[in-house]
Structure formats: C-alpha cells, structure tokens
Amino acid sequence: MIVATAVSCAFLTTPASAKKLYSYQDKYGRWQYSDTPPNTDAEVTVQRIKVRENKKKINIRQVGTRENPVFQVQNLLGGPIEIQFELTEADNILAEPSLPRSFVIEGGETKRLFSLGPENPDQRWRYAYKYNVVLGSPEAQHDEREQYFLPYPTGRKFAISQGFNGQFSHFGPQSRYAVDFAMPDGTPVHAARGGVVMDIARDFYSGGTNAEKFGSRANYVRILHDDGTIALYAHLRWESVLVVIGDRVRKGEVIAKSGNTGFSTGPHLHFAVQLNEGMRLVSVPFKFKSADKADLVTPRVGDFLIAQ
C-alpha cells in the first residue's frame, strides 16, 4: 500500500519583515522609516528589530497514522474562521466525513475535521487536497442599526480621501465599502465599535504604491463584533498597536496610532466592516455618528466628520 499526499495550501500568516529599520527626519521634521538604506543626506539611525508577528496563526496538522491520517486545525486567532477542504485527487479514497466540506473553528480552538483511508485496504491509494480559509463565521449578520464612532480623538476632524467604491483601491469585495481618512502619522486610532481583538500586525514600518511589494505589509487591528462582523483598521504605525489577540475593547478605546505602512500613497487610516459571505470576506456599508450631525452619516469623499 502506498500513500501519496500532495497539499495545496495558503496559510493565514503575517509575512516576515526585514531585521533592520532605517529611520531619519525629512526636511519637514517628519520621521521616515525604511527597511532599505534611504537615499538622503539626513542623519540615518539603523536599528535591529525583533520580528514577532510572522508565526502561523492557523495551523493544519496531520495526525493519526500513515494508514489512517486524521486532519485537524488549530485556530490561534481571537475569533472564528471557516475552512473548506476539497479532494483534488482521490484514488481508492474514503473520507469521513465526506468531502468537499466546510468547517467552522472558533478562536483559540483546535478541532478534528476529517480522516482519510482506503475504500479497499488491499489496493494502492493516493490523494491530494486543497483548502480555502476565510475569517469570520458564515452565520454573521451585520446589525445595520449599530452606530459607529469615528475612529479618532474627540473633537478632531479629518477629510475622507477615499470612500465607498473608491477608484484607487476600493473596488474589490473586501474594500468596496471601506473608508480612508487622511490623517497625520501618529494620530491615535479609537475603536469605532466594541468587540474582541481577532488579529493584529504591528512589525511593518514601510509603505508605498508597489502593490506586489507592499500589499501584505500593512499593520492592522481586526476587531470582532457581537454580530459576527469584523472591523479592520489598517496602515497603522510601526509598533503602535496597543492591544493583543483576545482583548475585549470598548467603543472609543485607543487601540493604535495611524501610519503609512503597506500599500499606501501617504499617511492615512483605512477602515472597513467585513463579514464572511459564502466563503468570501466582503465589506458591508455602515454609517458614522458625527458630532455636528443629528442623523447618522454615510461617509463620502471630501467629508470632514467630527468625532464626538
């Protein structure tokens, strides 16, 4: 009997960043950061840093025996995921339970999913599989009555530089209903709604308009709400995240500082509310509470909304 296993996979991990940080002040007195030596006449500080956020947060493990492999998933995030498995090759294979199938694994849970074995033990058997992982529960339903605070300090106002269906980058399912606030690097970021910290990234310190290079290098905080939706606060400043996975945060609590990391044209805060819809992470429309408005506000490009 021969068992040949091939795996097609895509773990939810945070890519490792470089081990050196180059920093300097530009002619306007603003601090600039880079993971490569900058082209500047200013005094440059070089700092070796410890990368902490590059470990796998979703682990797929094959346990059991060679003759009867069992697959389990460990979810180290602070909220649920949905994972779908499918056999791409199945020669004399019996799956229990049958595949394809989707499974929901809660935050912090390790769960046995399925086992494989031969239909006929006296014959050769082989298999290959692939899987897809999506954040959030498929049962999530956005509570449209929810009032979202503006995610910055009381009394402050910042221009919305890109709103729903923005032409620069808000056209995919995950960001169609996202909002970008143009705000200086280092502005405190407040939770627009309370919940549990599902995931964070804080070790990146560079950004730019090269999507291939910077697309996966934004610092962020994801907060799971009681209705199963997930708020994303992205492009945060290096080492500014103040919360850890599993923390319970209140509406209005400071969670980080804004920055310019990842795929970005300049300092800003990217905010979106997302949910798992049919094994896809999609954004949903929402409204803000602005201190100068009697009614809730749908964010639009050019608006200056005042945090209460």
BAFI-3210 file (N, C-alpha, C; in Angstrom, 3 decimals, decimal comma, padded with zeros to 6 digits):
// residues 308
n [1|2|3|4|5|6|7|8|9|10|11|12|13|14|15|16|17|18|19|20|21|22|23|24|25|26|27|28|29|30|31|32|33|34|35|36|37|38|39|40|41|42|43|44|45|46|47|48|49|50|51|52|53|54|55|56|57|58|59|60|61|62|63|64|65|66|67|68|69|70|71|72|73|74|75|76|77|78|79|80|81|82|83|84|85|86|87|88|89|90|91|92|93|94|95|96|97|98|99|100|101|102|103|104|105|106|107|108|109|110|111|112|113|114|115|116|117|118|119|120|121|122|123|124|125|126|127|128|129|130|131|132|133|134|135|136|137|138|139|140|141|142|143|144|145|146|147|148|149|150|151|152|153|154|155|156|157|158|159|160|161|162|163|164|165|166|167|168|169|170|171|172|173|174|175|176|177|178|179|180|181|182|183|184|185|186|187|188|189|190|191|192|193|194|195|196|197|198|199|200|201|202|203|204|205|206|207|208|209|210|211|212|213|214|215|216|217|218|219|220|221|222|223|224|225|226|227|228|229|230|231|232|233|234|235|236|237|238|239|240|241|242|243|244|245|246|247|248|249|250|251|252|253|254|255|256|257|258|259|260|261|262|263|264|265|266|267|268|269|270|271|272|273|274|275|276|277|278|279|280|281|282|283|284|285|286|287|288|289|290|291|292|293|294|295|296|297|298|299|300|301|302|303|304|305|306|307|308]
n.u [000,850|000,584|000,801|000,327|000,718|-000,329|-000,358|-002,208|-002,004|-002,740|-001,778|-003,018|-000,947|001,363|003,604|007,147|009,168|011,985|015,109|016,304|015,851|015,679|015,769|014,925|014,726|012,831|012,960|010,819|010,625|009,373|009,260|010,721|010,606|012,292|013,035|015,270|018,464|018,074|017,917|019,240|020,474|020,239|020,795|020,928|019,418|020,105|018,511|018,347|015,720|013,316|011,367|008,043|005,535|005,316|004,530|002,628|-000,870|-002,980|-003,060|-002,690|-002,834|-001,613|-002,483|-002,852|-002,392|-000,155|-001,627|-004,168|-004,729|-005,508|-006,987|-006,566|-007,315|-005,801|-006,742|-005,450|-006,343|-008,401|-011,058|-013,685|-013,054|-013,762|-013,175|-012,606|-012,370|-011,255|-010,969|-008,601|-007,432|-008,334|-007,830|-009,031|-010,037|-011,485|-013,242|-013,991|-015,823|-017,501|-015,976|-016,201|-016,214|-017,169|-015,864|-016,258|-014,161|-013,678|-012,263|-009,113|-009,483|-008,751|-009,505|-010,727|-011,145|-011,492|-010,976|-008,914|-008,776|-008,310|-010,752|-010,662|-008,654|-006,687|-005,657|-003,680|-003,571|-004,115|-003,968|-004,777|-005,214|-006,919|-007,433|-009,385|-009,404|-011,364|-011,874|-014,029|-017,444|-019,844|-022,385|-022,622|-024,278|-024,739|-025,536|-027,446|-028,402|-026,477|-024,443|-021,568|-018,699|-016,538|-013,207|-011,157|-009,658|-011,843|-013,524|-011,759|-011,290|-011,093|-010,354|-012,195|-010,568|-010,922|-013,783|-016,704|-016,670|-014,344|-012,092|-009,349|-008,493|-010,676|-012,394|-012,660|-014,269|-013,584|-012,992|-014,826|-016,729|-015,155|-013,419|-011,166|-009,303|-007,640|-005,009|-002,519|000,570|000,798|-001,486|-003,853|-005,757|-009,044|-011,386|-014,116|-016,284|-017,211|-015,679|-013,969|-010,494|-009,397|-007,242|-003,897|-001,318|001,882|004,552|005,544|007,092|007,255|005,998|004,273|003,497|003,771|002,083|002,643|004,937|004,252|001,679|000,982|002,008|000,990|000,387|-002,139|-005,316|-007,800|-011,109|-013,530|-016,980|-020,069|-022,106|-020,855|-019,539|-016,494|-014,257|-011,833|-008,841|-006,396|-003,008|-001,461|000,811|004,225|004,867|002,849|000,489|-001,723|-003,105|-003,762|-004,262|-007,389|-008,072|-010,702|-012,253|-013,555|-016,028|-014,646|-012,205|-008,645|-006,651|-004,421|-001,991|-002,250|-000,747|001,531|001,907|002,333|000,439|000,129|-000,488|000,193|000,220|-002,535|-005,717|-007,247|-010,450|-012,815|-015,780|-016,343|-017,538|-018,016|-019,136|-020,493|-018,032|-016,356|-014,624|-016,212|-016,922|-019,209|-021,785|-021,943|-022,694|-021,560|-021,447|-021,491|-020,338|-021,433|-023,752|-027,192|-028,302|-027,242|-024,337|-023,572|-020,417|-018,617|-016,491|-014,406|-015,833|-015,671|-015,731|-016,708|-015,390|-017,126]
n.v [-001,184|002,186|005,492|008,587|011,939|015,127|018,585|021,467|024,696|027,632|029,416|031,568|033,857|036,234|037,913|037,723|040,478|042,631|042,669|045,000|048,420|051,512|054,877|058,362|061,977|063,963|066,971|068,365|067,708|065,336|061,932|059,329|055,969|052,950|049,764|049,452|050,960|054,442|057,022|059,770|062,853|063,325|062,564|059,173|056,668|053,386|050,493|047,358|045,065|042,964|040,634|039,777|038,944|036,942|034,326|031,344|031,581|030,031|026,683|023,716|020,367|017,065|014,203|011,082|007,938|006,572|004,889|005,711|008,697|011,648|014,818|017,959|021,272|024,117|027,089|030,097|032,642|035,405|034,954|033,321|031,140|030,027|027,082|025,377|022,225|020,244|017,378|016,998|014,976|011,585|008,507|005,481|006,297|007,025|009,376|010,616|012,785|013,010|014,690|017,434|019,819|022,257|023,726|025,183|026,832|027,873|030,806|030,244|027,525|024,039|021,686|018,546|017,504|015,719|012,331|010,153|007,303|004,055|002,839|000,204|-001,798|-003,482|-002,476|-000,065|003,362|006,873|010,463|013,957|017,308|020,467|023,631|026,360|029,327|031,484|034,419|034,780|033,913|031,995|032,583|035,216|038,347|041,609|044,154|046,642|048,744|049,633|052,162|053,672|054,978|057,695|056,890|058,293|060,907|062,669|065,572|066,038|066,310|064,860|064,672|062,647|060,753|058,704|056,933|054,786|052,463|053,573|054,823|054,351|052,132|050,868|048,803|046,051|043,099|043,003|045,615|047,351|048,815|050,451|053,023|055,705|057,753|060,754|061,363|062,598|060,842|058,916|059,697|059,087|056,096|055,113|052,684|052,083|050,654|048,377|045,210|042,048|041,618|040,265|039,804|040,970|042,994|044,349|044,815|045,942|048,591|050,105|051,534|051,987|052,496|050,255|047,532|044,795|044,557|045,851|045,111|043,173|044,125|045,821|047,196|046,299|046,170|043,874|043,723|041,780|041,931|041,756|040,876|039,272|040,485|042,013|044,539|046,360|048,021|049,669|050,113|050,994|052,617|051,611|049,385|050,480|049,373|048,777|046,727|043,188|039,906|038,591|040,453|042,328|045,149|048,467|050,597|053,497|053,242|053,676|052,076|051,964|053,721|055,851|055,377|054,737|052,318|049,458|048,984|052,007|055,484|057,546|058,879|057,583|056,340|053,304|052,031|049,466|047,417|044,054|040,796|037,202|035,869|033,381|031,915|034,014|036,986|039,888|043,400|045,589|048,124|050,976|053,387|056,488|058,166|061,527|064,411|066,852|066,350|065,542|063,158|059,789|059,306|058,550|057,867|059,996|060,952|063,710|064,648|066,110|064,808|065,083|063,807|062,557]
n.w [000,000|-000,868|000,087|-001,230|-000,726|-001,550|-001,067|-001,448|-000,450|001,574|004,034|006,625|007,368|008,736|006,739|007,098|008,137|007,344|009,213|009,940|010,705|009,195|009,964|009,735|009,880|007,716|005,612|006,571|009,161|009,703|010,677|008,863|007,722|006,763|005,232|003,804|003,013|003,038|000,492|001,282|002,665|005,285|008,793|009,501|011,406|012,352|013,261|014,776|014,792|016,452|014,947|015,463|014,604|012,660|012,850|012,202|012,347|011,873|011,890|010,141|010,760|010,342|011,856|013,634|011,993|009,449|007,878|008,402|008,228|010,086|010,030|011,501|012,703|014,064|015,469|016,141|016,291|017,517|017,011|015,056|012,210|008,873|007,114|004,130|002,725|-000,022|-002,052|-004,530|-005,899|-005,822|-005,375|-004,776|-002,249|000,900|002,630|005,852|007,731|004,494|001,686|-000,695|002,032|004,455|007,440|010,660|012,858|016,063|017,692|019,164|019,247|018,758|016,384|015,334|012,026|009,698|008,531|006,521|004,393|002,774|000,450|-000,407|001,354|000,356|-001,939|-003,784|-002,708|-003,044|-002,631|-003,014|-001,888|-001,497|000,130|001,461|003,364|005,332|007,174|010,000|010,936|009,057|009,811|010,442|010,643|009,690|011,948|011,119|012,546|014,206|015,635|014,549|015,988|015,076|014,193|015,713|017,837|020,159|019,046|016,990|013,409|010,189|006,714|004,438|002,265|000,495|-000,304|-000,161|-002,821|-003,918|-006,401|-006,469|-004,838|-003,672|-004,774|-004,791|-003,350|-000,550|000,146|-000,942|000,485|002,122|004,029|003,775|005,850|005,699|007,613|009,881|010,384|013,288|014,648|017,233|017,130|017,522|018,729|016,701|017,351|019,925|020,894|020,402|020,104|017,192|015,469|014,870|013,369|013,638|013,083|010,741|008,864|006,611|003,532|000,374|-003,150|-004,635|-005,244|-005,281|-003,701|-001,267|-000,592|001,327|003,668|005,626|008,816|011,170|012,933|013,772|014,795|016,312|016,240|018,190|016,513|014,734|012,634|011,392|012,170|010,396|010,881|009,298|007,919|010,000|012,310|012,778|015,418|017,027|017,891|020,517|021,653|022,171|020,717|021,566|023,499|025,034|023,834|024,291|022,789|021,426|022,698|022,728|020,356|018,724|016,662|013,813|010,546|007,829|006,524|004,377|001,298|000,163|-000,414|001,180|004,593|006,329|007,568|007,088|007,093|007,543|007,566|007,763|006,675|006,613|003,756|002,074|001,918|001,291|002,133|002,648|002,406|004,145|003,950|006,173|008,807|010,238|013,439|013,730|015,434|014,713|013,374|013,242|012,397|011,550|009,476|006,141|004,978|002,767|000,029|000,651|002,827|006,116|009,084|012,486|015,416|018,249]
ca.u [000,000|001,360|000,021|000,998|-000,041|000,048|-001,171|-002,266|-002,411|-002,476|-001,986|-003,149|000,231|001,910|004,935|008,246|009,786|013,430|015,581|016,889|014,995|016,385|014,875|015,519|013,759|012,921|013,122|009,658|010,663|008,606|010,085|010,541|011,120|012,524|013,771|016,476|019,147|017,405|018,722|019,047|021,651|019,951|021,382|020,103|019,582|019,883|018,103|017,962|014,461|012,871|010,087|007,257|004,210|005,395|004,186|001,349|-001,978|-003,890|-002,200|-003,326|-001,967|-001,986|-002,176|-003,286|-001,364|000,062|-002,705|-005,441|-004,418|-006,576|-006,628|-007,124|-006,926|-005,641|-007,016|-004,869|-006,928|-009,352|-012,422|-013,870|-012,737|-014,378|-012,189|-013,243|-011,459|-011,708|-010,006|-008,323|-007,161|-008,898|-007,690|-009,345|-010,029|-012,714|-013,129|-015,029|-016,978|-017,209|-015,502|-015,825|-016,983|-016,676|-015,848|-016,065|-013,298|-013,748|-010,992|-008,425|-009,903|-008,142|-010,663|-010,583|-012,033|-011,846|-009,941|-008,831|-008,344|-008,649|-012,000|-010,220|-007,334|-005,728|-005,222|-002,940|-004,429|-003,405|-004,871|-004,282|-006,316|-006,699|-008,351|-009,521|-009,720|-011,976|-012,121|-015,402|-018,453|-020,824|-023,651|-022,576|-025,249|-024,443|-026,607|-027,431|-028,800|-025,306|-023,823|-020,111|-017,964|-015,398|-012,067|-010,074|-009,968|-012,999|-013,345|-010,907|-011,932|-010,163|-011,024|-012,312|-009,844|-011,483|-014,962|-017,268|-016,422|-013,262|-011,495|-007,941|-008,300|-011,870|-013,274|-012,804|-015,283|-013,160|-012,823|-015,798|-017,366|-014,143|-013,220|-009,820|-009,206|-006,318|-004,620|-001,070|001,197|000,855|-002,769|-004,471|-006,872|-010,001|-012,317|-015,401|-017,294|-016,577|-015,586|-012,796|-009,400|-009,294|-005,913|-003,114|000,030|002,480|006,002|005,935|007,415|007,416|004,818|004,484|002,452|004,035|001,154|003,278|005,892|003,713|000,284|000,779|002,910|000,340|-000,009|-003,598|-006,062|-009,138|-011,948|-014,738|-018,145|-021,010|-022,940|-020,010|-018,773|-015,113|-013,746|-010,424|-008,138|-005,174|-001,900|-001,082|002,221|005,081|004,924|001,915|-000,706|-001,761|-003,937|-003,292|-005,335|-008,199|-008,505|-012,023|-012,110|-014,792|-016,184|-013,923|-010,905|-007,485|-006,108|-003,172|-001,776|-002,291|000,575|001,660|002,504|001,633|000,106|-000,388|000,071|000,556|-000,367|-003,994|-006,326|-008,218|-011,432|-013,872|-016,520|-016,372|-018,091|-017,845|-020,338|-020,266|-016,585|-015,656|-014,632|-016,749|-017,219|-020,621|-021,941|-022,190|-022,816|-020,856|-022,036|-020,652|-020,767|-022,137|-024,889|-028,262|-028,519|-026,057|-023,795|-022,868|-019,184|-018,406|-015,225|-014,419|-016,453|-014,902|-016,629|-016,154|-015,555|-017,780]
ca.v [000,000|003,422|006,711|009,774|013,110|016,438|019,590|022,820|025,404|029,064|029,738|032,963|034,223|037,559|037,731|038,243|041,701|042,658|042,749|046,309|049,576|052,758|055,998|059,696|063,054|064,680|068,421|068,906|067,233|064,101|060,729|058,390|054,638|052,114|048,532|049,508|052,229|055,516|057,972|061,047|063,440|063,448|061,541|057,964|055,741|051,991|049,742|045,958|044,827|041,583|040,415|038,927|038,597|036,125|032,934|030,905|031,735|028,931|025,532|022,475|019,277|015,695|013,320|009,719|007,031|006,612|004,134|006,377|010,077|012,490|016,218|018,881|022,670|024,944|028,490|030,930|033,971|035,717|034,791|032,127|031,055|028,933|026,458|024,441|021,233|019,548|016,446|017,240|013,633|010,606|007,161|004,487|007,075|007,219|010,476|010,589|012,825|013,158|015,977|018,701|020,210|023,419|023,580|026,425|026,636|029,065|031,364|029,504|026,119|023,020|020,855|017,436|017,775|014,534|011,302|009,542|005,906|003,396|002,089|-001,191|-001,804|-004,324|-001,794|001,189|004,541|008,155|011,601|015,335|018,154|021,900|024,234|027,811|029,820|032,809|034,922|035,018|032,858|032,152|032,993|036,648|039,248|042,961|044,910|047,939|049,792|049,985|053,457|053,597|056,197|057,996|056,208|059,199|061,586|063,553|066,941|066,102|066,001|064,563|064,505|061,317|060,827|057,679|056,376|053,588|052,320|054,465|054,417|053,957|050,771|050,365|048,222|044,618|042,772|043,267|047,043|048,172|049,732|050,931|054,467|056,170|059,070|061,371|061,872|062,550|059,683|059,010|060,079|057,962|055,401|054,648|051,656|052,629|049,786|047,444|043,819|041,272|041,712|038,990|039,642|042,197|043,000|045,586|044,841|046,537|050,010|050,754|051,547|052,536|052,243|048,989|046,593|043,485|044,622|046,352|044,719|042,354|044,653|046,855|046,895|046,389|045,549|043,390|043,580|041,001|042,496|040,774|040,330|038,437|041,274|042,285|045,846|046,396|049,302|049,275|051,031|051,560|052,926|050,544|049,169|051,364|048,641|048,730|045,597|041,868|038,998|038,148|041,572|042,927|046,602|049,235|051,646|054,711|052,955|053,824|050,755|052,064|055,016|055,776|055,340|054,736|051,029|048,664|049,590|053,293|056,657|058,514|058,569|057,568|055,194|052,546|051,404|048,716|046,410|042,906|039,539|036,014|035,647|032,350|031,665|035,223|038,102|041,045|044,576|045,968|049,559|051,358|054,831|057,049|059,208|062,721|065,316|068,009|065,889|064,941|061,794|059,031|059,798|057,668|058,596|060,319|061,632|065,148|064,961|066,286|064,381|065,437|062,740|063,016]
ca.w [000,000|-000,967|000,284|-001,769|-000,286|-002,084|-000,386|-001,979|000,759|001,735|005,439|007,024|008,149|008,508|006,186|007,917|007,660|007,470|010,593|010,193|010,497|008,921|010,246|009,663|009,779|006,445|005,752|007,275|010,533|009,850|010,708|007,758|008,045|005,599|005,502|002,980|003,247|002,295|-000,276|001,943|003,303|006,719|009,653|009,490|012,523|011,981|014,453|014,597|015,485|016,584|014,292|016,352|014,115|011,445|013,099|011,664|013,267|011,557|011,641|009,716|011,199|010,007|012,976|013,358|011,480|007,998|007,251|008,674|008,623|010,600|009,836|012,475|012,508|015,259|015,180|017,184|016,214|018,569|016,516|014,227|010,788|008,122|006,239|003,204|002,162|-001,226|-002,639|-005,947|-006,402|-004,889|-005,941|-003,749|-001,007|001,657|003,598|006,890|006,845|003,065|001,180|-000,043|003,202|005,190|008,888|011,413|014,024|016,901|018,104|020,209|019,238|017,908|016,045|014,400|010,908|008,918|008,371|005,193|004,357|001,514|000,338|-000,455|002,001|-000,355|-003,157|-003,650|-002,605|-003,046|-002,590|-002,932|-001,475|-001,379|001,077|001,469|004,700|005,376|008,519|010,403|010,887|007,971|010,410|010,768|010,016|010,148|012,598|010,453|013,496|015,005|015,417|014,591|016,317|014,214|014,838|016,106|019,105|020,286|018,588|015,784|012,142|009,105|005,425|003,843|000,993|-000,386|000,337|-000,756|-004,261|-004,325|-007,669|-006,361|-004,332|-003,006|-005,787|-004,571|-002,328|000,817|000,430|-001,683|001,434|003,060|004,111|004,094|006,468|005,562|008,923|010,064|011,017|014,739|015,234|017,950|016,480|018,517|018,265|016,279|017,955|020,844|020,481|020,795|019,133|016,484|014,895|014,763|012,794|014,151|012,875|009,462|009,037|005,310|002,680|-000,952|-004,129|-005,311|-004,605|-005,131|-002,601|-000,003|-000,406|002,528|004,695|006,423|010,191|011,286|014,024|013,415|015,986|016,097|016,919|018,716|015,434|013,881|011,672|011,789|011,765|010,009|010,990|008,594|007,616|011,289|012,536|013,296|016,870|017,738|018,312|021,981|022,084|021,751|020,342|022,685|024,335|024,853|023,784|024,325|021,780|021,771|023,305|021,839|020,032|017,953|016,024|012,352|009,933|006,367|006,184|003,372|000,006|000,617|-001,087|002,199|005,899|006,408|008,236|006,285|007,985|006,865|008,324|006,873|007,164|005,781|002,945|001,065|001,835|000,825|003,069|001,937|003,216|004,178|004,224|007,563|008,997|011,387|014,262|013,713|016,497|014,161|012,586|014,035|011,912|011,171|008,213|005,209|004,642|001,357|-000,255|000,903|004,111|007,343|010,147|013,797|016,414|019,467]
c.u [000,889|000,412|000,843|000,145|000,518|-000,896|-001,077|-002,791|-002,069|-002,793|-002,217|-001,982|000,585|003,321|006,004|008,801|011,284|013,832|016,227|015,875|015,861|015,398|015,640|014,389|013,944|012,965|011,947|009,600|009,886|009,542|009,709|011,226|011,271|013,234|014,988|017,154|018,540|018,392|018,472|020,364|021,450|020,636|020,418|020,445|019,240|019,619|017,761|016,703|014,141|011,484|009,287|006,009|004,229|005,073|002,826|000,269|-003,076|-003,028|-003,030|-002,365|-002,526|-001,523|-002,714|-002,123|-001,213|-001,079|-004,061|-005,172|-005,676|-006,109|-007,343|-006,575|-006,875|-005,808|-006,535|-005,382|-007,940|-010,800|-012,487|-013,352|-013,609|-013,338|-012,882|-012,172|-012,105|-010,607|-009,840|-007,894|-007,683|-008,908|-007,854|-009,345|-011,437|-012,456|-014,292|-014,882|-016,564|-016,770|-016,033|-016,764|-016,328|-016,811|-015,645|-015,256|-013,294|-012,340|-010,392|-008,721|-009,004|-009,215|-010,285|-011,602|-012,470|-010,682|-010,015|-008,356|-008,763|-010,038|-011,709|-008,811|-006,281|-005,188|-004,492|-003,934|-003,590|-004,423|-004,081|-005,471|-005,924|-007,709|-008,345|-009,972|-010,293|-012,192|-013,617|-016,311|-019,395|-022,189|-023,702|-023,615|-025,021|-025,684|-026,571|-027,883|-027,605|-024,755|-022,309|-019,541|-016,906|-014,128|-010,877|-010,551|-011,165|-012,648|-012,488|-011,739|-010,864|-010,956|-011,084|-011,712|-010,309|-012,646|-015,419|-017,058|-015,344|-012,492|-010,046|-007,790|-009,543|-012,862|-013,415|-013,811|-014,874|-013,119|-013,826|-016,461|-016,382|-014,038|-011,761|-009,902|-007,782|-005,952|-003,119|-000,618|001,258|-000,418|-003,370|-005,668|-007,753|-010,916|-013,656|-016,564|-016,582|-016,553|-014,328|-011,738|-009,183|-007,879|-005,229|-001,867|000,642|003,947|006,454|006,152|007,623|006,130|005,157|003,386|002,715|003,209|001,797|004,209|005,217|002,304|000,012|001,595|002,300|000,106|-001,512|-004,068|-007,403|-009,905|-013,249|-015,879|-019,109|-021,898|-022,140|-019,264|-017,405|-014,700|-012,255|-009,918|-006,740|-004,261|-001,380|000,429|002,956|005,084|003,945|000,679|-000,653|-002,549|-003,309|-004,508|-006,063|-008,663|-009,944|-011,855|-013,488|-014,828|-015,488|-012,557|-009,781|-006,856|-004,760|-002,967|-001,770|-000,880|000,517|002,302|001,658|001,406|-000,615|000,294|000,517|-000,119|-001,892|-004,435|-007,369|-009,137|-012,502|-014,542|-016,777|-017,072|-017,850|-019,161|-020,025|-018,803|-015,832|-015,730|-015,059|-016,995|-018,703|-020,723|-022,302|-022,310|-022,090|-021,759|-021,074|-021,214|-021,590|-023,359|-025,929|-028,482|-027,197|-025,650|-023,177|-021,615|-019,006|-017,084|-015,374|-015,076|-015,406|-015,853|-015,941|-016,450|-016,197|-017,122]
c.v [001,238|004,598|007,889|010,986|014,367|017,455|020,910|023,701|026,883|029,434|031,229|033,297|035,668|037,407|038,360|039,513|041,639|042,897|044,082|047,399|050,820|053,901|057,310|060,728|063,786|066,186|069,089|068,458|065,954|062,898|059,810|057,073|053,831|050,833|048,394|050,856|053,347|056,413|059,369|061,531|063,597|062,329|060,353|057,094|054,329|051,203|048,307|045,694|043,338|041,458|039,405|038,362|037,692|034,659|032,608|031,046|030,709|027,753|024,309|021,333|017,933|014,790|011,924|008,875|007,196|005,920|004,805|007,816|010,840|013,941|017,078|020,277|023,364|026,403|029,348|032,365|034,168|035,617|033,646|032,278|029,971|028,402|025,382|023,530|020,546|018,606|016,776|015,959|012,648|009,235|006,147|005,131|007,143|008,306|010,393|011,808|013,111|014,577|016,182|019,061|021,434|023,169|024,961|026,094|027,936|029,558|030,595|028,015|025,276|021,961|019,767|017,615|016,513|013,562|010,746|008,104|005,272|002,755|000,585|-001,256|-002,613|-003,673|-000,490|002,350|005,802|009,291|012,908|016,197|019,622|022,445|025,749|028,238|031,233|033,196|035,052|033,814|033,081|032,593|034,500|037,433|040,652|043,623|046,337|049,071|050,309|051,357|053,314|054,956|056,439|057,518|057,107|060,070|062,532|064,977|067,090|065,799|065,826|064,328|063,034|061,395|059,769|057,017|055,095|053,621|053,282|053,928|053,960|052,512|050,162|049,766|046,710|044,342|043,156|044,760|047,931|049,200|050,159|052,448|054,734|057,573|059,584|061,987|061,728|061,256|059,904|059,469|058,891|057,404|054,806|053,596|052,289|051,866|048,791|046,023|043,167|041,384|040,342|038,740|040,994|041,932|044,340|045,755|045,491|048,035|050,726|050,654|052,159|052,104|051,002|047,905|045,237|043,468|044,925|045,853|043,948|042,866|045,818|046,353|047,104|045,839|045,110|043,158|042,884|041,580|041,389|040,167|039,482|039,184|041,609|043,656|045,739|047,823|049,055|050,455|051,699|051,737|051,719|050,548|050,044|050,641|048,412|047,538|044,299|041,003|038,504|039,254|041,958|044,441|047,253|050,219|052,909|054,496|053,117|052,454|050,823|053,513|054,831|055,829|055,340|053,431|050,296|049,436|050,906|054,430|057,721|058,167|058,633|056,362|054,589|051,816|050,715|047,778|045,245|041,720|038,434|035,742|034,619|032,054|032,800|036,268|039,339|042,176|044,907|047,465|049,805|052,874|055,249|058,016|060,377|063,740|066,485|067,625|065,246|063,482|061,102|059,385|058,661|058,401|058,780|061,074|063,134|065,562|065,181|065,969|064,572|064,314|063,292|062,411]
c.w [000,000|-000,782|-000,236|-001,443|-000,923|-001,488|-001,130|-000,880|000,706|003,171|005,612|007,934|007,855|007,965|007,059|007,306|007,896|008,919|010,916|009,868|010,320|009,149|010,172|009,609|008,459|006,693|006,457|008,736|010,774|009,824|009,557|008,121|006,766|006,025|004,587|003,233|002,413|001,564|000,281|002,518|004,803|007,497|009,759|010,694|012,054|013,255|014,068|015,411|015,496|015,962|015,090|015,711|012,881|011,693|012,483|012,733|013,005|011,124|011,262|010,002|010,748|011,141|012,636|012,884|009,980|007,265|007,433|009,157|009,047|010,507|010,869|012,216|013,857|014,842|016,350|017,145|017,347|018,146|015,534|012,802|010,172|007,153|005,413|002,600|000,968|-001,706|-004,115|-006,662|-005,366|-005,558|-004,810|-002,359|-000,414|002,696|004,574|007,799|005,398|002,736|-000,237|001,099|003,848|006,688|009,511|012,658|014,818|017,261|019,271|020,224|018,336|017,653|015,048|013,289|010,163|008,918|006,961|005,317|003,038|001,553|000,332|000,127|001,261|-001,622|-002,821|-003,524|-002,510|-003,047|-002,659|-002,554|-001,532|-000,375|000,951|002,856|004,596|006,831|008,773|010,264|009,716|008,486|010,690|009,964|010,572|010,747|012,056|011,369|014,293|014,612|015,584|014,951|015,243|014,916|015,146|017,262|019,033|019,858|017,348|014,545|011,069|007,826|005,031|002,447|-000,006|000,354|-000,314|-002,268|-004,766|-005,515|-007,558|-005,909|-003,691|-004,005|-005,673|-003,477|-000,912|001,157|-000,300|-000,763|002,526|002,990|004,451|004,679|006,286|006,907|009,109|010,732|012,519|015,403|015,995|017,184|017,572|017,916|017,924|016,903|018,856|020,303|021,008|019,698|018,507|015,965|014,857|013,922|013,173|013,797|011,571|009,625|007,715|004,517|001,343|-001,896|-004,978|-004,620|-004,362|-003,924|-001,268|000,316|000,866|003,712|005,475|007,844|010,326|012,621|013,458|014,713|015,608|016,919|017,350|017,629|014,445|012,802|012,257|011,270|011,475|010,105|010,427|008,285|008,884|011,409|013,134|014,821|017,658|018,261|019,829|022,525|021,589|021,428|021,590|023,611|024,015|024,902|023,772|023,165|022,269|022,379|022,289|021,618|019,319|017,526|014,511|011,777|008,425|005,917|005,148|002,080|000,271|-000,129|-000,095|003,506|005,868|007,222|007,312|007,253|007,162|007,855|007,376|007,521|006,143|005,064|001,867|000,832|001,148|001,919|002,293|002,915|003,112|004,457|005,682|007,629|010,267|012,158|014,297|014,699|015,972|013,328|013,499|013,662|011,645|009,746|007,411|004,738|003,139|001,192|-000,046|002,193|005,200|008,496|011,498|014,791|017,673|020,713]
res [m|i|v|a|t|a|v|s|c|a|f|l|t|t|p|a|s|a|k|k|l|y|s|y|q|d|k|y|g|r|w|q|y|s|d|t|p|p|n|t|d|a|e|v|t|v|q|r|i|k|v|r|e|n|k|k|k|i|n|i|r|q|v|g|t|r|e|n|p|v|f|q|v|q|n|l|l|g|g|p|i|e|i|q|f|e|l|t|e|a|d|n|i|l|a|e|p|s|l|p|r|s|f|v|i|e|g|g|e|t|k|r|l|f|s|l|g|p|e|n|p|d|q|r|w|r|y|a|y|k|y|n|v|v|l|g|s|p|e|a|q|h|d|e|r|e|q|y|f|l|p|y|p|t|g|r|k|f|a|i|s|q|g|f|n|g|q|f|s|h|f|g|p|q|s|r|y|a|v|d|f|a|m|p|d|g|t|p|v|h|a|a|r|g|g|v|v|m|d|i|a|r|d|f|y|s|g|g|t|n|a|e|k|f|g|s|r|a|n|y|v|r|i|l|h|d|d|g|t|i|a|l|y|a|h|l|r|w|e|s|v|l|v|v|i|g|d|r|v|r|k|g|e|v|i|a|k|s|g|n|t|g|f|s|t|g|p|h|l|h|f|a|v|q|l|n|e|g|m|r|l|v|s|v|p|f|k|f|k|s|a|d|k|a|d|l|v|t|p|r|v|g|d|f|l|i|a|q]
***
